[in-house]
Amino acid sequence: MAKKKEVILTRDITKVYQMGEVQVNALAGVSIQVQPGEVLSIMGPSGSGKSTLMNIIGCLDRPTSGEYFLDGELVSNMSDDELAVVRNRKVGFVFQNFNLLSRSSALINVELPLRYAGVVEGRREKAIEALTSVGLGDRVNHRPTELSGGQQQRVAIARAIINNPSIIMADEPTGNLDSKSGDEIMELLLHLNKQYNTTLIVVTHDPKIAKLTQRVINLFDGQVVKK
């Protein structure tokens, strides 16, 4: 039986920021492989490179050197416009602060990736289906201010899955929630991973969250360290 190709493959990627006359090595040669449908967490102290690695994997930024393949496609040398297309098509984001449009309904928030992709036909129906799949079928016309924190994060998750992405990047997805809501959000993310076989990557500082994932990548000073 043929081995599935990696959904994520990085080869010795580095990221250097120029801060005045000082160079900051945010990533110093990171090589990882992630299989389709895998659930993993990225952990490390502040300044370890977690956010930088997330931004590169999520096609929000490019490495200074090295190669990054997403679904077998070399994306590390793409232009900003090319990265934006790949990002909208292949990556769903869930952030700690939800990042919802406060004056727009849950429906419109979830439709956004489809709008960016130029999808017109069936857009409303797909958004309603996504909201229903996260338990908010009766909240489609509610604005974020009319929803609890846990419900807002569910809207963000519905938005993340609307394009059937290859990977979901969840950056501290439970950080702004109480423990009960946080447990429910992680349970939902893991359920969606099983249902759609979407690769789930959780950036977290919480060991309890990391224990729910299949594998942990530990970063320290921009490098992967073994524990």
ROTOR-676723 format. One record per atom (N, C-alpha, C): x negated, y negated, z negated. Coordinates in steps of 0.05 Angstrom, whole numbers, padded with zeros to 5 digits, always signed. Example, Ala and Ser with C-alpha at 12.3 -4.5 7.8 and 13.67 -1.06 7.14 Angstrom:
% residues 2
-00264+00114-00156-00246+00090-00156-00264+00066-00156-00257+00045-00142-00273+00021-00143-00258-00001-00157
END
This chain:
% residues 227
-00017+00024+00000+00000+00000+00000-00018-00025+00000-00013-00044+00018-00029-00067+00021-00026-00086-00003-00048-00097-00012-00047-00115-00035-00036-00142-00026-00018-00153-00042-00007-00179-00036-00029-00200-00037-00027-00219-00019-00047-00241-00020-00040-00259-00044-00061-00272-00054-00057-00290-00077-00039-00314-00068-00022-00323-00086-00007-00347-00081-00025-00371-00086-00044-00368-00105-00063-00390-00111-00091-00378-00112-00109-00390-00098-00137-00382-00098-00154-00407-00097-00170-00411-00119-00189-00434-00119-00217-00423-00120-00235-00435-00105-00263-00427-00104-00281-00450-00113-00291-00448-00137-00311-00467-00146-00303-00496-00143-00278-00502-00151-00269-00530-00147-00280-00548-00170-00287-00572-00162-00296-00592-00180-00279-00617-00176-00278-00634-00197-00265-00660-00195-00281-00680-00211-00291-00700-00197-00308-00720-00209-00294-00747-00207-00291-00761-00229-00279-00788-00230-00301-00808-00235-00301-00830-00220-00320-00851-00224-00307-00873-00242-00317-00875-00266-00308-00895-00285-00329-00917-00289-00327-00937-00271-00348-00957-00271-00374-00945-00262-00395-00946-00279-00420-00933-00272-00423-00905-00282-00402-00895-00295-00403-00869-00307-00387-00849-00291-00398-00825-00286-00384-00803-00273-00373-00784-00294-00347-00778-00291-00334-00759-00309-00328-00734-00294-00339-00712-00303-00335-00686-00290-00311-00672-00303-00287-00677-00291-00262-00667-00303-00260-00636-00298-00269-00627-00275-00271-00598-00270-00298-00592-00259-00310-00570-00269-00338-00564-00263-00341-00536-00252-00328-00530-00229-00330-00504-00216-00310-00484-00226-00284-00489-00220-00263-00471-00230-00254-00453-00207-00256-00427-00212-00247-00407-00193-00226-00389-00206-00202-00390-00195-00180-00373-00206-00164-00360-00183-00151-00338-00190-00133-00325-00171-00107-00320-00186-00085-00326-00172-00058-00322-00184-00042-00306-00164-00029-00285-00173-00013-00267-00156+00015-00277-00154+00029-00271-00132+00057-00278-00130+00074-00267-00152+00091-00284-00164+00108-00275-00186+00095-00274-00213+00070-00281-00215+00056-00280-00241+00065-00303-00259+00064-00298-00285+00070-00318-00305+00045-00323-00321+00034-00347-00320+00010-00352-00335+00011-00380-00348-00005-00383-00368-00007-00409-00381-00036-00420-00379-00038-00446-00379-00064-00459-00379-00066-00474-00406-00087-00468-00421-00090-00479-00447-00118-00492-00450-00120-00510-00469-00146-00523-00474-00142-00548-00490-00163-00558-00503-00160-00582-00519-00158-00607-00501-00151-00629-00512-00149-00654-00497-00176-00660-00483-00174-00667-00458-00199-00672-00442-00212-00647-00430-00198-00624-00432-00210-00600-00422-00207-00597-00392-00189-00612-00380-00185-00610-00351-00158-00598-00344-00141-00593-00363-00115-00580-00358-00098-00596-00338-00095-00622-00343-00078-00639-00326-00091-00641-00298-00117-00644-00297-00131-00646-00271-00127-00621-00255-00129-00597-00267-00125-00572-00253-00096-00570-00244-00077-00578-00261-00049-00577-00254-00044-00595-00229-00056-00619-00229-00051-00637-00207-00062-00626-00181-00084-00612-00182-00095-00600-00158-00079-00577-00149-00072-00559-00167-00055-00536-00160-00028-00545-00149-00017-00567-00161+00008-00577-00152+00007-00595-00128-00016-00598-00115-00020-00614-00091-00014-00644-00096-00018-00653-00121-00016-00681-00127-00043-00695-00124-00065-00679-00122-00092-00690-00120-00109-00670-00105-00132-00678-00096-00151-00661-00082-00176-00657-00099-00190-00634-00097-00215-00631-00111-00237-00647-00098-00258-00654-00113-00281-00668-00102-00296-00648-00084-00298-00623-00092-00311-00603-00076-00298-00576-00082-00304-00556-00066-00292-00530-00069-00267-00527-00051-00255-00503-00052-00232-00497-00035-00208-00488-00052-00185-00496-00042-00160-00488-00055-00141-00478-00033-00132-00452-00036-00113-00440-00017-00087-00436-00032-00065-00446-00020-00038-00442-00030-00023-00426-00010-00014-00402-00018+00000-00384+00001-00017-00378+00025-00044-00376+00021-00062-00370+00043-00069-00394+00060-00059-00417+00054-00064-00441+00070-00084-00460+00055-00105-00467+00069-00125-00485+00057-00114-00513+00055-00110-00522+00030-00097-00548+00025-00117-00569+00013-00141-00560+00006-00159-00578-00008-00170-00600+00009-00168-00597+00035-00178-00618+00053-00156-00634+00067-00131-00630+00058-00109-00643+00072-00107-00673+00065-00094-00688+00082-00089-00716+00077-00067-00719+00057-00063-00743+00047-00041-00748+00027-00014-00740+00039-00009-00748+00064+00017-00742+00076+00021-00712+00079-00001-00697+00087+00001-00669+00091+00006-00655+00063-00008-00665+00043-00004-00654+00016+00025-00658+00007+00036-00681+00013+00064-00687+00004+00083-00668+00016+00079-00660+00041+00097-00641+00055+00094-00614+00042+00070-00605+00037+00065-00579+00024+00077-00578-00004+00072-00600-00018+00081-00602-00046+00112-00600-00047+00126-00614-00030+00155-00613-00030+00166-00586-00022+00151-00572-00006+00160-00546+00005+00154-00523-00014+00131-00525-00028+00121-00501-00041+00118-00503-00072+00121-00528-00083+00116-00531-00112+00140-00545-00125+00149-00533-00147+00170-00545-00163+00158-00554-00190+00164-00579-00198+00152-00590-00223+00172-00593-00245+00164-00585-00269+00180-00590-00293+00161-00604-00313+00169-00629-00321+00152-00645-00338+00163-00648-00366+00145-00654-00384+00153-00658-00412+00174-00680-00415+00172-00701-00400+00190-00724-00402+00213-00723-00382+00217-00700-00370+00240-00694-00351+00237-00709-00325+00229-00734-00325+00226-00750-00300+00251-00750-00283+00273-00756-00295+00298-00758-00281+00306-00788-00275+00321-00792-00255+00331-00819-00249+00355-00824-00268+00351-00843-00286+00370-00847-00308+00398-00856-00299+00399-00870-00276+00425-00881-00267+00439-00863-00247+00426-00840-00241+00438-00822-00221+00448-00797-00235+00468-00785-00222+00480-00760-00233+00460-00737-00232+00466-00716-00247+00450-00692-00246+00449-00682-00217+00472-00683-00203+00473-00674-00175+00453-00689-00158+00453-00715-00159+00435-00731-00143+00406-00726-00150+00400-00723-00176+00373-00716-00184+00363-00690-00172+00380-00670-00172+00372-00644-00162+00370-00644-00132+00385-00661-00118+00384-00663-00089+00359-00675-00079+00344-00690-00096+00321-00706-00086+00301-00691-00069+00291-00667-00077+00272-00654-00059+00284-00648-00032+00310-00642-00030+00322-00637-00004+00324-00662+00012+00329-00685-00001+00330-00711+00013+00302-00717+00025+00281-00712+00008+00254-00717+00018+00247-00699+00041+00258-00675+00042+00252-00656+00063+00269-00661+00088+00287-00681+00086+00304-00687+00109+00328-00668+00113+00334-00653+00092+00357-00634+00093+00383-00649+00089+00402-00645+00107+00428-00659+00104+00450-00638+00100+00451-00618+00118+00472-00598+00117+00469-00580+00092+00491-00578+00077+00492-00560+00054+00477-00570+00030+00468-00595+00030+00451-00605+00008+00467-00605-00018+00491-00615-00017+00507-00617-00042+00513-00589-00053+00520-00570-00035+00526-00543-00043+00502-00530-00056+00478-00534-00045+00454-00522-00056+00447-00533-00083+00452-00560-00087+00447-00572-00112+00466-00562-00134+00491-00559-00126+00511-00548-00145+00503-00520-00153+00495-00504-00133+00487-00476-00139+00463-00475-00158+00444-00493-00154+00420-00494-00171+00428-00502-00200+00445-00522-00202+00454-00530-00229+00470-00508-00242+00486-00494-00227+00502-00472-00239+00483-00450-00249+00461-00445-00234+00442-00424-00242+00428-00430-00268+00427-00456-00276+00414-00463-00301+00435-00469-00323+00460-00463-00317+00481-00466-00337+00494-00493-00339+00491-00509-00317+00502-00536-00318+00523-00541-00295+00537-00520-00288+00556-00523-00266+00579-00542-00273+00583-00547-00300+00604-00565-00308+00593-00593-00315+00568-00598-00308+00555-00624-00315+00544-00638-00290+00553-00631-00267+00540-00641-00242+00542-00671-00239+00563-00683-00250+00567-00712-00246+00558-00728-00271+00546-00715-00290+00537-00729-00314+00509-00741-00308+00505-00765-00319+00479-00778-00318+00461-00767-00341+00435-00770-00338+00417-00761-00359+00424-00771-00387+00433-00796-00388+00439-00808-00414+00463-00795-00427+00478-00780-00412+00502-00766-00422+00496-00736-00428+00470-00729-00426+00462-00701-00431+00442-00700-00454+00441-00677-00467+00421-00672-00488+00394-00668-00475+00373-00668-00492+00346-00664-00482+00344-00637-00468+00355-00616-00480+00354-00590-00467+00369-00589-00441+00391-00603-00439+00406-00604-00414+00391-00620-00393+00378-00642-00401+00362-00657-00382+00339-00640-00370+00327-00623-00388+00306-00606-00377+00317-00585-00359+00342-00576-00363+00354-00557-00345+00359-00570-00318+00367-00596-00318+00369-00610-00292+00342-00611-00278+00321-00616-00293+00294-00617-00281+00287-00590-00270+00294-00568-00283+00288-00542-00273+00304-00536-00248+00330-00544-00248+00346-00540-00223+00333-00555-00200+00324-00579-00205+00310-00595-00184+00285-00580-00175+00270-00567-00194+00245-00554-00187+00250-00529-00169+00273-00516-00172+00278-00491-00157+00294-00495-00131+00303-00520-00126+00321-00525-00104+00310-00517-00077+00284-00519-00073+00271-00513-00047+00259-00485-00047+00266-00468-00066+00255-00441-00068+00224-00442-00066+00211-00456-00084+00182-00460-00083+00166-00434-00088+00141-00434-00079+00124-00411-00085+00116-00411-00114+00112-00436-00126+00104-00437-00154+00120-00459-00168+00125-00454-00194+00136-00475-00211+00114-00483-00231+00108-00509-00232+00088-00520-00251+00104-00533-00274+00101-00522-00297+00115-00533-00321+00095-00545-00340+00094-00571-00342+00075-00585-00359+00087-00592-00386+00079-00577-00406+00090-00580-00433+00121-00582-00432+00134-00562-00420+00163-00564-00415+00180-00565-00440+00170-00557-00463+00185-00557-00488+00176-00579-00507+00157-00596-00498+00144-00615-00516+00162-00635-00528+00184-00643-00515+00202-00663-00525+00229-00651-00535+00229-00625-00540+00253-00611-00548+00251-00600-00576+00274-00596-00590+00273-00582-00615+00268-00553-00610+00262-00538-00631+00253-00510-00627+00274-00493-00613+00299-00496-00620+00320-00480-00608+00322-00486-00578+00323-00511-00571+00325-00519-00543+00300-00510-00528+00277-00512-00541+00252-00504-00528+00252-00474-00522+00262-00458-00541+00263-00429-00537+00282-00423-00513+00304-00438-00512+00323-00433-00490+00311-00440-00463+00296-00462-00462+00283-00470-00437+00263-00449-00428+00246-00439-00446+00227-00419-00438+00241-00393-00429+00262-00386-00443+00278-00362-00435+00289-00366-00407+00298-00390-00401+00309-00396-00374+00287-00394-00353+00264-00406-00359+00242-00406-00339+00233-00377-00334+00231-00361-00354+00223-00333-00351+00244-00317-00336+00270-00323-00341+00292-00310-00326+00290-00317-00296+00285-00342-00290+00284-00351-00262+00260-00338-00248+00238-00335-00263+00214-00321-00252+00221-00293-00243+00236-00279-00260+00244-00251-00254+00265-00251-00231+00283-00270-00232+00304-00270-00212+00294-00276-00184+00276-00295-00181+00267-00305-00155+00238-00297-00149+00224-00284-00168+00196-00277-00165+00179-00301-00159+00186-00324-00170+00171-00348-00167+00148-00349-00187+00124-00354-00178+00102-00356-00196+00106-00380-00216+00102-00374-00241+00107-00395-00262+00080-00401-00276+00073-00426-00276+00048-00435-00290+00056-00456-00310+00050-00450-00335+00058-00468-00357+00032-00480-00370+00031-00506-00369+00009-00520-00383+00019-00527-00411+00005-00516-00431+00015-00519-00458-00008-00520-00478-00003-00531-00501-00022-00530-00524-00011-00512-00546+00013-00500-00541+00027-00485-00561+00021-00455-00558+00007-00442-00576+00001-00414-00574+00026-00396-00572+00048-00405-00585+00073-00390-00584+00083-00389-00556+00081-00411-00541+00090-00411-00513+00071-00393-00496+00045-00396-00501+00026-00380-00486+00030-00350-00489+00039-00341-00512+00043-00313-00517+00066-00302-00500+00083-00319-00490+00105-00310-00474+00097-00305-00445+00073-00314-00438+00063-00311-00410+00046-00286-00408+00042-00277-00383+00027-00252-00379-00003-00256-00381-00012-00280-00377-00041-00285-00377-00046-00314-00385-00069-00319-00398-00076-00346-00407-00103-00353-00394-00103-00377-00382-00128-00388-00372-00137-00410-00392-00159-00406-00405-00169-00425-00425-00190-00443-00412-00186-00469-00415-00205-00489-00404-00220-00503-00426-00245-00508-00422-00261-00524-00441-00282-00539-00424-00283-00566-00427-00302-00582-00412-00301-00576-00382-00277-00573-00372-00274-00570-00343-00281-00542-00332-00285-00523-00350-00292-00496-00341-00273-00475-00353-00270-00453-00339-00254-00431-00350-00272-00416-00370-00261-00412-00394-00276-00397-00414-00261-00372-00422-00275-00351-00429-00262-00326-00437-00259-00326-00468-00237-00315-00477-00233-00313-00506-00228-00283-00514
END
